[in-house]
Amino acid sequence: MIKQTLIVLSVLLLFFSCRAQSTDNKKTIIEVNTLSEFKSYLDRDNVNVKLKEGNYQIDSAEKIRFIEITGNDSYFDMRGARFMVDTKLFSRPDLIKSDDGNSMYCAIEISGKNVTLEGLYIETYGDTPGRQSKNKIFNLVGENVTLKDVEVRTTGSSPWGYGYLYGLGGNDVRKMNGIRIGYPAKNVKLLGCKVHMRAMGHAIFLQGAENTLIENCQVDGLLRTTDAMLAETSGYGFDKKFYAGKGNYIEGTIVAEDGKILPGEIISLSEDGIRMYPEYNGHKTLNTTVKGCTVTQMRRGICTGLSTSGDKVIDCVVRDCVATGYNVGNEDVLINCSADAKYGEAFCIPYTNAKNARVEMTILDSRNGMANDLLAKINGTGHTVVIKTDNSEYIPDTMAIKLSVWEGYGNFNENAKMHATDITLDNQTSAEVIKFKGTGHLKVKSIGNVREATNSENVVNEGNRTKR
């Protein structure tokens, strides 16, 4: 009996001790009413800061990272706060440079550990182009950083309205990107965030980050037809006599060999929705999970293919993208994803050195599109692909699934030996499957017709390698 009593007392003592410790560790909420008050806590550890609801104008800065959150173990409650960032700041040559060797300008940088920022709405205003093309709203380089329910709206790129037709940076092109997650970032989470791209640039992109989770996020951009461009009577394109920066294929859009912009084509005015770069200064981008996200009207929707570590994309939806819905690469896994092919292929595995990708893709309504008849593109080795649709009428008769092709996005090495080998394909749609030269050991089950490419089709395919 005494032993049992001692055990009960020990448990109660432990309970109350833990409860007291939890109470002691609970951070006091610090309510601030001005931007200057808010900034005074950004380099402190263990703070819980609530910024008063309202509009805040960011029109002055000392450094090229206008707001820097460097403290650790902190929470910033920004719900109801709206930051308006003057694009003129991105062109200021007098701002203090960063000591990390990167010249990028950004509105908010988070380099601290265990930091959560929740609920902020932030947008740029004005049309002053930045000094360079690496401008962005957020730069996340800390460990265990979380952005939750943050909303971003970008403006301030130049020249606006022509997407990537005049290049991806340099010369006259100045971008305004959304959210960057870059080395030495680890275990970063974007939860329920929205990025509205009204500027040239990427919405969400990774460079050398590890173990990133992007969940329940939304990205949207704008599309424009080349017919609308060619109807202009003034402006940047008009002054260039409607010649693009180069000829042939430009990021999902076909122009003439001499660079003349053609009618009947369509572009995205921004770049990619969610994109992985392979590395940053030798540090690889590793282990990214994209879950429950939606991307609309961007150049590429979700682009994991440039990272070779094998990323996961789960329960995502991509609509109305121009170059491709999903760019898939080495060891990538796509589970229960969906996309249309109105303006570009629903997905592609374009790289000849990509191996062992797994794709489950549902084709959304791809009718009433333009400038595309490629449903899906498969290159590389050892992939397992399932393609299905909820309605056979969603896929026009002209669209096909093609293997071993240069057509479409993603073949950068013109000397590569094009092939699609040891592919397992389950085509549950009526779309035709076309095997071009280089396709071998294909295990295919298909509702649609399966055939070899004709000699003339193979000749056109070979010619495409020099037109990219």
Secondary structure, DSSP 8 states (H G I E B T S, - for coil): -HHHHHHHHHHHHHHHHHHHHHHHHS--EEEE-SHHHHHTTTT-SS-EEEE-SEEEEE---SBSEEEEE--SSEEEE-TTEEEEEEGGGGG-TTSB--TTS----EEEEE-SSSEEEES-EEEEES----SSTT-EEEEE-SBSEEEES-EEEE---BSTTSTTTT-SSBTTBB--EEEEEETT-BS-EEES-EEEE-SSS-SEEEES-EEEEEES-EEE--EEEHHHHHT-SSSHHHHTTTB-SSSSEETTEE--TT-B--TT-EEESS--SEEE-SEETTEE-EEEEEES-EEESSSEEEE-TT--S--EEES-EEES-SSEEEE--TT-EEEEEEE--SSSEEEEE--TT-B--EEEEEE----S--S--EEEEE-EES-EEEEEES-GGGS-TT-EEEES--SSS----TTS---EES-EEEE-SS-EEEE-TTEES-EEEESS-EEE--HHHHHHHHHHTT--
